[in-house]
């Protein structure tokens, strides 16, 4: 594999990882909202 190919593959992997990190960060915020909502409902029921 030539150096140019290695660089191109590395850039693709970096882009994929950045997208995954962004997705995980966004989903963590969504889960936190869901958990907080659930916690509030549980306190009212109890």
Order of alpha helices (4+ residues) and beta strands (2+ residues): alpha
